[in-house]
C-alpha cells in the first residue's frame, strides 16, 4: 500500500537525493516528503521530539541519535562519503592547495574566510586551531545560518575563500570550485540514514533506504561530488 515517507535531511547529499527520490517514487508508488535542515538544527529538532520516518545526517551525529534511542540502530545505512572542498568567487585567483602548509599560508593571506557550523565547519575550526592561527582567522571568519551554503557568500564576495563539503559547493553559481583540501589535512565525512524509532511507515522507509543505498545509485552519488557508501 502506498505510503508517505517523511524525511529530515542535512544538505550534503541533496543534489544526488533529488535525482534518486523521483525514481524511487515512480518505482514504489510511495511519496517522499523532505525537510532540509543543517546538522545543528536537525539535532535540535530531534531533541525537541519531532517525528519523521527517516533521518539523514553525518555518521557522528547518527551514532549519537542511535545512542539516544531516537534512531533504530538496525536500520542504519551509510549512503555516501565526502571530503571538504575549497571555493573562490568566479574568476578570482586560485589558491595554493598543494599541502597543509600551503593552505595555512592561503588562510593567513585571505581577507575573509567562510565555513559553516556543520561537520565541515567544525573540522575547519579544529584544523585552524591545530595550525596555531585561530587568533588571526577568528576576526576574518564569515558564516551562514545552519543549513546554509558557504558558496552563496563566496559568490557575493562576502567571503574571499570558502570551505564546505565538495557536494555542497560544486553546484553553486558564481563560484569557482578549486578542489579538495590537501590530502594531509583532508577530512572525509560519512553521511548515513536511519529510521526513527517507532516510525509509522517503517516498511516503506526501509524500501527507501534500500533504494538509496543500492549499487545502481553509485553513479549518481559520484556525479554530485560524493563517493558511494
C-alpha positions as YAML, in Angstrom:
chain: A
units: angstrom
residues:
- id: 1
  name: UNK
  ca: [0.00, 0.00, 0.00]
- id: 2
  name: UNK
  ca: [1.46, 3.41, -0.94]
- id: 3
  name: UNK
  ca: [2.72, 5.45, 1.98]
- id: 4
  name: UNK
  ca: [4.04, 8.94, 2.64]
- id: 5
  name: UNK
  ca: [7.60, 8.81, 3.95]
- id: 6
  name: UNK
  ca: [8.73, 11.87, 5.89]
- id: 7
  name: UNK
  ca: [12.46, 12.55, 5.68]
- id: 8
  name: UNK
  ca: [14.57, 15.00, 7.70]
- id: 9
  name: UNK
  ca: [17.91, 15.52, 5.97]
- id: 10
  name: UNK
  ca: [21.06, 17.60, 6.02]
- id: 11
  name: UNK
  ca: [22.03, 19.17, 2.71]
- id: 12
  name: UNK
  ca: [25.31, 17.42, 1.80]
- id: 13
  name: UNK
  ca: [23.57, 14.69, -0.20]
- id: 14
  name: UNK
  ca: [20.75, 16.90, -1.51]
- id: 15
  name: UNK
  ca: [21.57, 17.01, -5.23]
- id: 16
  name: UNK
  ca: [22.01, 13.24, -5.53]
- id: 17
  name: UNK
  ca: [18.95, 12.63, -3.34]
- id: 18
  name: UNK
  ca: [16.79, 14.91, -5.50]
- id: 19
  name: UNK
  ca: [17.73, 12.85, -8.53]
- id: 20
  name: UNK
  ca: [17.18, 9.49, -6.84]
- id: 21
  name: UNK
  ca: [13.92, 10.11, -4.96]
- id: 22
  name: UNK
  ca: [11.70, 10.68, -8.01]
- id: 23
  name: UNK
  ca: [12.99, 7.38, -9.39]
- id: 24
  name: UNK
  ca: [12.05, 5.69, -6.11]
- id: 25
  name: UNK
  ca: [8.59, 7.28, -6.10]
- id: 26
  name: UNK
  ca: [7.90, 6.08, -9.64]
- id: 27
  name: UNK
  ca: [9.14, 2.56, -8.88]
- id: 28
  name: UNK
  ca: [7.44, 2.13, -5.49]
- id: 29
  name: UNK
  ca: [4.30, 4.25, -5.61]
- id: 30
  name: UNK
  ca: [5.29, 5.82, -2.27]
- id: 31
  name: UNK
  ca: [5.51, 9.60, -1.76]
- id: 32
  name: UNK
  ca: [8.54, 11.16, -0.09]
- id: 33
  name: UNK
  ca: [8.25, 14.48, 1.75]
- id: 34
  name: UNK
  ca: [11.57, 16.03, 2.71]
- id: 35
  name: UNK
  ca: [12.53, 18.68, 5.27]
- id: 36
  name: UNK
  ca: [16.01, 20.14, 4.74]
- id: 37
  name: UNK
  ca: [17.97, 21.44, 7.70]
- id: 38
  name: UNK
  ca: [21.51, 21.98, 8.91]
- id: 39
  name: UNK
  ca: [23.15, 19.45, 11.18]
- id: 40
  name: UNK
  ca: [22.83, 21.65, 14.28]
- id: 41
  name: UNK
  ca: [19.15, 22.27, 13.53]
- id: 42
  name: UNK
  ca: [18.46, 18.55, 12.95]
- id: 43
  name: UNK
  ca: [19.91, 17.66, 16.36]
- id: 44
  name: UNK
  ca: [17.76, 20.38, 17.97]
- id: 45
  name: UNK
  ca: [14.63, 19.12, 16.18]
- id: 46
  name: UNK
  ca: [15.28, 15.55, 17.27]
- id: 47
  name: UNK
  ca: [15.93, 16.65, 20.86]
- id: 48
  name: UNK
  ca: [12.60, 18.51, 20.78]
- id: 49
  name: UNK
  ca: [10.79, 15.29, 19.85]
- id: 50
  name: UNK
  ca: [9.95, 15.96, 16.19]
- id: 51
  name: UNK
  ca: [8.62, 12.91, 14.34]
- id: 52
  name: UNK
  ca: [9.96, 11.82, 10.99]
- id: 53
  name: UNK
  ca: [10.32, 8.44, 9.34]
- id: 54
  name: UNK
  ca: [13.89, 8.76, 8.05]
- id: 55
  name: UNK
  ca: [16.75, 10.94, 9.22]
- id: 56
  name: UNK
  ca: [19.80, 11.59, 7.02]
- id: 57
  name: UNK
  ca: [22.85, 13.16, 8.68]
- id: 58
  name: UNK
  ca: [26.58, 12.71, 9.16]
- id: 59
  name: UNK
  ca: [27.61, 9.44, 10.79]
- id: 60
  name: UNK
  ca: [28.89, 11.01, 14.03]
- id: 61
  name: UNK
  ca: [25.51, 12.62, 14.70]
- id: 62
  name: UNK
  ca: [23.73, 9.45, 13.54]
- id: 63
  name: UNK
  ca: [25.64, 7.46, 16.14]
- id: 64
  name: UNK
  ca: [24.57, 9.97, 18.78]
- id: 65
  name: UNK
  ca: [20.90, 9.71, 17.74]
- id: 66
  name: UNK
  ca: [21.17, 5.91, 17.94]
- id: 67
  name: UNK
  ca: [22.75, 6.21, 21.39]
- id: 68
  name: UNK
  ca: [19.81, 8.40, 22.46]
- id: 69
  name: UNK
  ca: [17.36, 5.76, 21.21]
- id: 70
  name: UNK
  ca: [15.91, 8.10, 18.59]
- id: 71
  name: UNK
  ca: [17.04, 6.02, 15.58]
- id: 72
  name: UNK
  ca: [16.63, 2.25, 15.22]
- id: 73
  name: UNK
  ca: [20.25, 1.06, 15.03]
- id: 74
  name: UNK
  ca: [19.32, -1.96, 12.91]
- id: 75
  name: UNK
  ca: [18.14, 0.32, 10.08]
- id: 76
  name: UNK
  ca: [21.23, 2.50, 9.73]
- id: 77
  name: UNK
  ca: [22.86, 2.58, 6.29]
- id: 78
  name: UNK
  ca: [25.88, 4.59, 5.15]
- id: 79
  name: UNK
  ca: [24.95, 6.28, 1.88]
- id: 80
  name: UNK
  ca: [27.93, 8.33, 0.79]
- id: 81
  name: UNK
  ca: [31.27, 9.84, 1.75]
- id: 82
  name: UNK
  ca: [32.53, 13.32, 1.00]
- id: 83
  name: UNK
  ca: [35.62, 15.41, 1.62]
- id: 84
  name: UNK
  ca: [35.84, 19.15, 2.21]
- id: 85
  name: UNK
  ca: [36.28, 21.38, -0.81]
- id: 86
  name: UNK
  ca: [37.53, 24.90, -1.41]
- id: 87
  name: UNK
  ca: [35.90, 27.63, -3.48]
- id: 88
  name: UNK
  ca: [36.57, 31.23, -4.50]
- id: 89
  name: UNK
  ca: [34.46, 33.79, -6.31]
- id: 90
  name: UNK
  ca: [34.22, 33.10, -10.04]
- id: 91
  name: UNK
  ca: [37.22, 34.50, -11.85]
- id: 92
  name: UNK
  ca: [39.33, 35.01, -8.73]
- id: 93
  name: UNK
  ca: [42.91, 33.70, -8.50]
- id: 94
  name: UNK
  ca: [43.12, 30.07, -7.42]
- id: 95
  name: UNK
  ca: [44.74, 29.48, -4.01]
- id: 96
  name: UNK
  ca: [47.57, 27.01, -3.46]
- id: 97
  name: UNK
  ca: [46.18, 23.72, -2.13]
- id: 98
  name: UNK
  ca: [49.27, 21.57, -2.62]
- id: 99
  name: UNK
  ca: [49.80, 20.92, 1.11]
- id: 100
  name: UNK
  ca: [48.60, 21.76, 4.58]
- id: 101
  name: UNK
  ca: [51.35, 24.36, 4.88]
- id: 102
  name: UNK
  ca: [50.24, 25.96, 1.61]
- id: 103
  name: UNK
  ca: [46.66, 26.03, 2.91]
- id: 104
  name: UNK
  ca: [47.86, 27.72, 6.11]
- id: 105
  name: UNK
  ca: [49.53, 30.46, 4.07]
- id: 106
  name: UNK
  ca: [46.35, 30.81, 1.98]
- id: 107
  name: UNK
  ca: [44.21, 31.22, 5.10]
- id: 108
  name: UNK
  ca: [46.52, 33.83, 6.57]
- id: 109
  name: UNK
  ca: [46.59, 35.77, 3.29]
- id: 110
  name: UNK
  ca: [42.79, 35.77, 2.81]
- id: 111
  name: UNK
  ca: [40.84, 38.84, 3.87]
- id: 112
  name: UNK
  ca: [37.77, 36.75, 4.81]
- id: 113
  name: UNK
  ca: [37.28, 33.01, 5.33]
- id: 114
  name: UNK
  ca: [33.92, 31.22, 5.12]
- id: 115
  name: UNK
  ca: [32.88, 27.97, 6.76]
- id: 116
  name: UNK
  ca: [29.68, 26.69, 8.38]
- id: 117
  name: UNK
  ca: [28.52, 25.33, 11.72]
- id: 118
  name: UNK
  ca: [28.07, 21.86, 10.17]
- id: 119
  name: UNK
  ca: [30.59, 18.99, 10.13]
- id: 120
  name: UNK
  ca: [32.89, 20.66, 7.58]
- id: 121
  name: UNK
  ca: [32.93, 23.91, 9.54]
- id: 122
  name: UNK
  ca: [33.53, 22.19, 12.87]
- id: 123
  name: UNK
  ca: [36.51, 20.44, 11.32]
- id: 124
  name: UNK
  ca: [37.84, 23.66, 9.76]
- id: 125
  name: UNK
  ca: [37.69, 25.34, 13.15]
- id: 126
  name: UNK
  ca: [39.64, 22.46, 14.67]
- id: 127
  name: UNK
  ca: [42.18, 22.48, 11.83]
- id: 128
  name: UNK
  ca: [42.75, 26.22, 12.20]
- id: 129
  name: UNK
  ca: [43.31, 25.69, 15.95]
- id: 130
  name: UNK
  ca: [45.85, 22.93, 15.21]
- id: 131
  name: UNK
  ca: [47.62, 25.18, 12.74]
- id: 132
  name: UNK
  ca: [48.03, 27.75, 15.52]
- id: 133
  name: UNK
  ca: [46.33, 30.55, 13.57]
- id: 134
  name: UNK
  ca: [42.94, 30.74, 15.30]
- id: 135
  name: UNK
  ca: [43.56, 34.24, 16.63]
- id: 136
  name: UNK
  ca: [44.34, 35.53, 13.14]
- id: 137
  name: UNK
  ca: [41.41, 33.78, 11.46]
- id: 138
  name: UNK
  ca: [38.66, 34.46, 14.03]
- id: 139
  name: UNK
  ca: [38.05, 38.13, 13.01]
- id: 140
  name: UNK
  ca: [38.06, 37.11, 9.33]
- id: 141
  name: UNK
  ca: [35.56, 34.27, 9.71]
- id: 142
  name: UNK
  ca: [32.22, 34.53, 7.91]
- id: 143
  name: UNK
  ca: [29.39, 32.03, 8.35]
- id: 144
  name: UNK
  ca: [25.85, 31.27, 7.24]
- id: 145
  name: UNK
  ca: [22.79, 30.09, 9.20]
- id: 146
  name: UNK
  ca: [22.54, 26.37, 9.95]
- id: 147
  name: UNK
  ca: [21.66, 24.60, 6.70]
- id: 148
  name: UNK
  ca: [23.08, 27.39, 4.57]
- id: 149
  name: UNK
  ca: [25.67, 27.10, 1.83]
- id: 150
  name: UNK
  ca: [29.02, 28.86, 2.07]
- id: 151
  name: UNK
  ca: [29.17, 29.12, -1.73]
- id: 152
  name: UNK
  ca: [26.44, 31.76, -1.62]
- id: 153
  name: UNK
  ca: [28.60, 34.21, 0.36]
- id: 154
  name: UNK
  ca: [31.68, 33.35, -1.70]
- id: 155
  name: UNK
  ca: [29.68, 34.23, -4.83]
- id: 156
  name: UNK
  ca: [28.79, 37.65, -3.40]
- id: 157
  name: UNK
  ca: [32.33, 38.35, -2.20]
- id: 158
  name: UNK
  ca: [31.39, 38.37, 1.48]
- id: 159
  name: UNK
  ca: [33.88, 35.52, 1.93]
- id: 160
  name: UNK
  ca: [37.04, 35.57, -0.19]
- id: 161
  name: UNK
  ca: [37.52, 31.82, 0.22]
- id: 162
  name: UNK
  ca: [35.04, 29.21, 1.40]
- id: 163
  name: UNK
  ca: [35.14, 25.67, 2.73]
- id: 164
  name: UNK
  ca: [32.32, 23.11, 2.74]
- id: 165
  name: UNK
  ca: [31.58, 19.55, 1.66]
- id: 166
  name: UNK
  ca: [32.51, 19.17, -2.02]
- id: 167
  name: UNK
  ca: [28.92, 18.13, -2.84]
- id: 168
  name: UNK
  ca: [27.64, 21.41, -1.38]
- id: 169
  name: UNK
  ca: [29.95, 23.58, -3.48]
- id: 170
  name: UNK
  ca: [30.05, 22.09, -6.98]
- id: 171
  name: UNK
  ca: [26.52, 23.21, -7.93]
- id: 172
  name: UNK
  ca: [26.73, 26.83, -6.73]
- id: 173
  name: UNK
  ca: [26.61, 29.55, -9.39]
- id: 174
  name: UNK
  ca: [29.07, 32.43, -9.17]
- id: 175
  name: UNK
  ca: [31.96, 30.49, -7.64]
- id: 176
  name: UNK
  ca: [34.92, 28.51, -8.89]
- id: 177
  name: UNK
  ca: [35.38, 25.17, -7.15]
- id: 178
  name: UNK
  ca: [39.14, 24.97, -6.70]
- id: 179
  name: UNK
  ca: [39.43, 21.42, -5.40]
- id: 180
  name: UNK
  ca: [39.52, 19.36, -2.21]
- id: 181
  name: UNK
  ca: [41.57, 20.18, 0.86]
- id: 182
  name: UNK
  ca: [45.16, 18.94, 0.65]
- id: 183
  name: UNK
  ca: [45.30, 15.23, 1.41]
- id: 184
  name: UNK
  ca: [47.44, 15.72, 4.53]
- id: 185
  name: UNK
  ca: [44.68, 17.77, 6.18]
- id: 186
  name: UNK
  ca: [41.55, 16.36, 4.48]
- id: 187
  name: UNK
  ca: [38.58, 15.12, 6.49]
- id: 188
  name: UNK
  ca: [36.15, 12.61, 4.98]
- id: 189
  name: UNK
  ca: [32.62, 12.63, 6.37]
- id: 190
  name: UNK
  ca: [30.26, 9.68, 6.01]
- id: 191
  name: UNK
  ca: [26.59, 10.52, 5.56]
- id: 192
  name: UNK
  ca: [24.14, 7.99, 6.97]
- id: 193
  name: UNK
  ca: [20.41, 7.38, 7.07]
- id: 194
  name: UNK
  ca: [18.26, 5.60, 9.61]
- id: 195
  name: UNK
  ca: [14.63, 5.09, 10.54]
- id: 196
  name: UNK
  ca: [13.29, 6.89, 13.57]
- id: 197
  name: UNK
  ca: [12.31, 4.60, 16.41]
- id: 198
  name: UNK
  ca: [8.57, 3.93, 16.25]
- id: 199
  name: UNK
  ca: [8.17, 5.24, 12.70]
- id: 200
  name: UNK
  ca: [4.70, 4.56, 11.33]
- id: 201
  name: UNK
  ca: [5.86, 3.82, 7.78]
- id: 202
  name: UNK
  ca: [8.73, 1.51, 8.71]
- id: 203
  name: UNK
  ca: [8.40, -0.91, 5.79]
- id: 204
  name: UNK
  ca: [8.15, 1.87, 3.19]
- id: 205
  name: UNK
  ca: [11.06, 3.68, 4.85]
- id: 206
  name: UNK
  ca: [13.16, 0.52, 4.60]
- id: 207
  name: UNK
  ca: [12.36, 0.37, 0.88]
- id: 208
  name: UNK
  ca: [13.58, 3.95, 0.51]
- id: 209
  name: UNK
  ca: [16.85, 3.26, 2.34]
- id: 210
  name: UNK
  ca: [17.42, 0.13, 0.26]
- id: 211
  name: UNK
  ca: [16.91, 2.15, -2.92]
- id: 212
  name: UNK
  ca: [19.22, 4.99, -1.83]
- id: 213
  name: UNK
  ca: [21.99, 2.57, -0.86]
- id: 214
  name: UNK
  ca: [21.68, 0.19, -3.83]
- id: 215
  name: UNK
  ca: [24.66, -0.22, -6.21]
- id: 216
  name: UNK
  ca: [22.70, 1.40, -9.04]
- id: 217
  name: UNK
  ca: [22.75, 4.69, -7.09]
- id: 218
  name: UNK
  ca: [26.57, 4.83, -7.10]
- id: 219
  name: UNK
  ca: [26.93, 6.70, -10.38]
- id: 220
  name: UNK
  ca: [24.50, 9.39, -9.24]
- id: 221
  name: UNK
  ca: [26.39, 9.97, -5.99]
- id: 222
  name: UNK
  ca: [29.65, 10.28, -7.93]
- id: 223
  name: UNK
  ca: [28.04, 12.70, -10.38]
- id: 224
  name: UNK
  ca: [27.25, 15.05, -7.49]
- id: 225
  name: UNK
  ca: [30.65, 15.08, -5.77]
- id: 226
  name: UNK
  ca: [30.10, 12.13, -3.42]
- id: 227
  name: UNK
  ca: [31.60, 8.67, -3.10]
- id: 228
  name: UNK
  ca: [29.10, 5.85, -2.50]
- id: 229
  name: UNK
  ca: [28.97, 4.26, 0.97]
...
